Each structure stands twice: as structure tokens, then as C-alpha cells.
Amino acid sequence: MAKIIDIHSHLGDIFVNKRNVIYEIGAPDYNRVGDNDPFANHDDNHFEGPLIGNDIEEFHNLLDIGALRNYYNTLEKLSARMDEYDLLVCLHPIYPNTSFEEYLAAASLEPRILPFTSMMYDLSADRIVDKLYQDADKGARGLKIHPPIQNIDLRSGKLRKIMEGVEKIGLPVILHCGANNYYYGERESLVTPEFGDVKYFIELVKDFPNVNFIAGHCGGLMGGEMEELAEKLGGAANMWVDTTFRSAGDIQFMVKNFGADKVCFGTDTPFSHTGKSLDCVYEALAGDDVALEKVLYSNAAKLLSVYPHHNK
């Protein structure tokens, strides 16, 4: 049984629909793409400071490098990462670019995958809930919502109706938090960055106390979201946070303000290096083996009902 659960990861190309690269063999290493890879530089800085500055060319380069990392994000690479770090990995599809069905198929080949599902948001609320029931029966461990990329307004009546269904199904829900853009040029209109604002996540968590939520990136990485989340939802029984792109100092803040039982390790692969993400957790929790085991494994295991024989 693996000793670490990565609660936040991806496989294949989550930015482009109909480009299935999951089963490609021999793809380049995505941990450093070219000479000016801002993600690799952020890894090297142990996630201290901003990912990039305000320069528009830096932003375009970030998106270009991110797209290449997606294109190199194959099952072959994932299995090697699982071997190296003794991992179980939760995979988050972002429909329509990647799907639960794709990840379920990958899990049939790689049993250490814990597939999440994603909503076909163009369907009616009732049909979406029916599909989520079916996916849960097939082994979905949770539901991923990415408000900016999927253009999902967390305040909408449709989303609220879906959450009522999710409450009955019992799936935990992880949301991308952060008002981020993912495209430029003619594709920029495909996303709504504002929908990722942590304030909408906070409202959702308060309105659905019987749904277990996970705040991706611990609220967001634009600046101040983690602190706002702690102020508004610190101590909330139905919320967990993940460590993606978080420094050792941030992880210490998370444990202090949310509790060691509420923090889960994550990488957001292919956008960060697993080993360097782990280094930050080890540094933050040095000397506290109980908290370390909770963050790296047991918190996620309990939340996702992962047992020694973890496949459903």
C-alpha cells in the first residue's frame, strides 16, 4: 500500500479538447520545459513568492509552457512518478477537455489511480446528477469543479441544485480556487477567471454544510486568498485544503489555522515537481510525525474512503 496520496493531479491535456495524449510513449520530461520554465523556477524557489510577475510576455510564456507540460503528461510518466515516490494519485478531469471515462480507463491499467469525475455542465442539472450517481457507482472518488475553465458560476441556481444531488451521493468536491486565466489571444474568451474567486467558494461551503469540500491551492495563489479562507472558514467541519504550490511556511500556516486533520498533500501535476512539493511538506512538519502522516496520507484516505485494498 502506498504511503502518500496526492489528492490533486491531472493526466493528459486538461486545456485542449479532443487531444488525447494519455497513452503516448516516450514524451519529454515535463519537470523542466525549455530554458525559461516558470513552473520549474517556482519549484526551485520552494514555491516562495509569486509564480511570475506582471509582464504580459511572462504571462504568455507561462501559458505556453503550461500547455507543453499538459502535452507531455502521459500515463507512462504518471506510473514512473508513482513508483519513485510510492504514491496513490487522485486524477481530476476537467470536462470537456478530459473526462472521468478517460481516467477510469487509465485506472484499469494503473490501479494506483483514484479517478475523480467532472460535470458535463451543458446538460440539465437533473441529468448531471444522474451521471454523477453513475460515476460514483463506477468508482469515482470525488467531483472536480474548475469554475474558470468550465465557466461555472458557483452562485447559479443550476449549480446549487447539483450540489443538493451531490450531498445525497456523498462525493467530496474539490474546486479550483483562484481567479486565473488560462488562454490568450482568440481563446481568451473561453474562460471566466472571476468565477474562481475564493469568496464564491466560501459561500458554497457555508451553504452546503453536509458536502465535504476541498479548497484547491488553499484558496488561490493570487495573494491573500489563503488568509481570507482561514478567516472565514477556519474550523469549518466540511472543508479541507490542499498544499499545491504552497511553501513550507504556507503549510505551517495551514496546519495552524485549519488543523492538521484538514490539510492534504497535492502537486497539481504536471505543473509542479512531486519531489520538491514533498520537500516543502517535510520541511514544514519536521519533528511532527503524526501531522506528517495525516497530511501525506490519512486525511485524504479518510475523506476518499481509501482502505488497504483501495480499489472499489
N, C-alpha and C positions, 0 to 999 in steps of 0.2 A: 504493500500500500504506500502510495506516495506520501511524503511528509509535508508538502506545500501545495496549497491551492491558489492558483492565480485566478482571481474572481473577475478579471476584466481583460479580455483579449479578443483578437479578431483573427480570421483566416480568409484569405482571398482578398479581392478588391472590393472594399466597402464603399468606394466613391463612384464607381462606374458600373452601370447596369449591363448585364449580358457579357461580361468579360471574365470568364471562369478560369482562374489561374491556379486553383487549388491543387490540381494533380500534376502540374508541371514538375519536371525533374531537372536538377542542376541549376536552379535560379541563383543569381548572385547573392552575396550576403547583404541583408538589409540593415545590419547594425551600423554601417557607415557607407553612405552613398555619395561618392564623389569627394572633392576636397573641401566643400563648404556645406556640410550637412548639419543644419542647426539642431536636429534631434540628437546626433552624436555629440555635438558640443555641449548640449544640455546634460546629457549623460555624464560627460567628463567633469562637469561642474557640480555633479551630485544634485542636480535639479535646484540649485541655488540661483535666485534671480530670474528675470524673465526669459522666456524661450527665444524671443527675438526683440528687436527694438521697433520703432515706429516707421522705419523706412519702407516705402512701398515695394522696392525691389527685394528687400529681405523677405517681405510677406509673400511675394510671388515665388521666390526661391523655396520658401518653407512649403508651400502648396505643391510645387513641382517635386520636391524631394519626398514629401508625404505620398504623392501619387506613385512614385517609383517604389517606395517601401511596400505599398499595397500590392504592386505588381509582382514583387519578389516574395510575397507572403504565402508560401506553399505548405502543404501538408508534410512534405519531406522536411522542411525547415522546422515545423512545429514538433514533429516527432523527435528530431535531434535535440531540440530545446528541452523537451520533457525528459529525455534521457540524461542530459547534462545536469539538470537541476532537480531531478526527482519530483516532477510536477503532475498534478491534475490541472487541467486548464478549462475554464469556462469561456466558451466562444459566443460572442454577441453578433448575430446577424443584424444588418440594417436594411430592411426591405425598402425598395425593390432591388437594391444592389447586391445583397446577399440574403439568403433565406434559411429558415430552420431546416428545410428539407436537404439543402446542401450540407449543412453541418451535421445533420443526423446521418447522412450517408458517410461523411468523413469519420464519424464516431463508430460506424460499423467496422471500419478498418483500423481505427486508433481508439481503443476502449478507454483511454485516459482523458478523452474529450468529454466535457459536460456541456451539451448544447443548450443554448437559450433559444427562445423563439422571438419573432418580431411581428408587428402588426401589418397586415395588408390594409393600410389606412383608407384606401379608396373604396373599400367595402362598407356596408352599413354596420352600425355598432353591434347589432344582433349577430350578424354573420361573423364579425371579428371575434366576438365572444365564443361563438360555436367553434371557430377554428382554434382558439386558444385552449378550449376544452380538449379538442382532438390532439393538439400538440402535447399537452400535459400527459395525456394517456400514452403517447408515443415516447415519452421520456424527456420532454423539455424541463429544464431545471429552473427556469425563470423567464421573465419577459424583459427584453431590452427596448427602451424608447430613446430615440435620438431626436429631440424636438427640432433643432435647426435643419438637419439633413432631411428629415421626414416631413417637415413643415407641420408639426403637431402643436397646436396651441393648447397648453395644459389647462387653460381656463374654459375651454369649449364644453358645451353640453354633451357632445359626442364622446369626448374623452372621459368625461365624468361618468357617463353611462357604461363605458367599457370598464372603468375601474370598479364599478359595482359588480360586474361579472368576474373580474379578476379576484375580488375579495372572496367570492364563493369558490373559485377554483383553488385559491391558496398559493398561487405562484408569487414568489418575490419579484419585485420590479426594480431594475437598475436603470437609472436615467443618466444620460449625458447631461452634465451641468456646465454651463459656460456659454456666453453669448458670442460664439465663434463663427467665423465664415470659413468655407472650405473650397470655394471656387473663385476664380476671377475671370474677367472678360465676359463673353456671351453666356457663360454658365453661372455667373454670379447670382442671377435671379432665381436659381433653383433652390436656394436655401433662405431661411428666415432666422438670422442669428439671434434676434431678440428672444425667440421662443426658448432659448437655453438659459435665460436669466434665472439665477438661483431663487429669486423671490417667488417665481411661479412654482418651483419645486417645493418650497417651504409651504405654500398654501395647500398644495396637493397632499403633502404628508399630514398636515393638520386636519384636512377634511376627510381623510380615509385612515383612521387610526387602526383599522383591522387589516390593512395591507402593509406588508413589510417592504420598505423602500431602501435602496442603496443609492447614495449620492456619489455619482462618478466624479473623480478628481476632487473629492471632498468639497463639492460646491462650485468649483470652477477655478480657472487659473489666470483670470484677467487682473486679479488683485482685490483682496478684501472679502471674497466670497466665503472662504473658509471661516473667517471670523464672524461674518454675518450668520452663517449656518449655525455656528456654536452659540451665538447669542439668542437666536430664535428657536433652535431645536436641540440644543444641548440637553441630554437627558431624555429625549423622546424615545419611548419604548419601541416604536415601529420604524426606526431609521438606523442604518449602518452607513459607514463611509469607506471609500477605498483609497489606497495610497498612491494611485497612479500619478506620476510626475511630481511626487512630493519628496522634499528633502528630509534629512534626519530631524532637523528642528521642527519641521511641519508635522512629522509623525509623532513627535513628543507632544506637540500641541494637541493633536487629535486624541491621543490616549488620555491626556489630562482633561480635555473638555467634553469628550464623548464617552470615554471609558474604554478600557482595554477590551471589553466584550463587544465593542461596536465598531472596531476597525478591522478591515480585511485587506490583505495584500493584493495588489493588482499592478499590471505593467502597461496596459493598453498597447500591447504588441500588435503591429510591428513598429510602434513609434517610440519605444524605449528599450534599453538593453536589460534583459532579465537579471543578469548578474549584478549590474550596478543598481538596479531597483532594490534587489535583495540587500545589497551593501548598506543602503540607507536605513532599512528596517533593522538590520543587525546593529548598526551604529546607534540608532535611536533607542533601542531596547536592550543595550548591553547590560548584562547583570540581572536582567529580569526574565528568566527563562519561562515563567508562567505566561506573562504578557506576550512574549515572543511566539510561543506555541499557539496562543489564541489568534494572534494577528496572521500568522502564516498558515494556519490550518483550521483549528477547531471552530472559530467563529463562522467561517464560510461553510464548514461541514454541517454544523447545526442548522444554519439558515437554509441550506440547499438539500438537507436530508441525505448527506453523503455518509455512507457507512463503509466498513472494511470491504464489503463486496458492493462497490458503489454503483454498478450498472443496474438499472431497473429491469 
